[in-house]
């Protein structure tokens, strides 16, 4: 069974544009129970982790934000395979003296896959973003000579909001991205990836954290 979130449009053209400029599809295995996030006008939103396999033997753990009107969030679904479509969204969470960028896939459609369907879906992880460079790109080279560039993309959302999505580019995409200016309009295609890192707290405590970003496979200027 497929569950589809249906929004009431306000300005159809504007709504369609903001739906099309941020498109995500991910398929994988649910790896956690649903935990309550927040409620808006009686609609509850819950977080759950999805394990998505890469082409290599590794995987990404991607957080999904799911409405209780879309899926049964009261019971455990650990181990079930699902495919979810939606948007990659961000918000700032205030922590002590700084803001932390929190990223997750806002789910608009989700369905459970059986084993055969799961193989047919080939565990996709695809994202398309249409946005604007909002921070000076950082171009660098690894000790092994691999080119990397980090960019921060502002993607417009309905009702005057924006999502700020960190992206990482490699090789020739990195060279291209490193020359972009703040304000340039670009489109990127790629996948969402998770990355663990260590952070020092105080003098002797180190904790593990997870960062999320878009690994770019294709990029082009739109204007």
Secondary structure, DSSP 4 states (H G I P E B T S, - for coil): -EEE-----SSHHHHHHHHHTEEEEEEEEE-S--EEEEEETTEEEEEEEEEEE-SSS-EEEEEEEEETTTS--SS--TT-EEEEEEEEEEEEEEETTEEEEEEEEEEEEEEEE-HHHHHHHT--EEEEEEEEE-S--EEEE-TT--EEEEEEEEEE-GGG-EEEEEEEEEHHHHHHHHT--TT-EEEEEEEEEEEEEEEEETTTEEEEEEEEEEEEEEEEE--
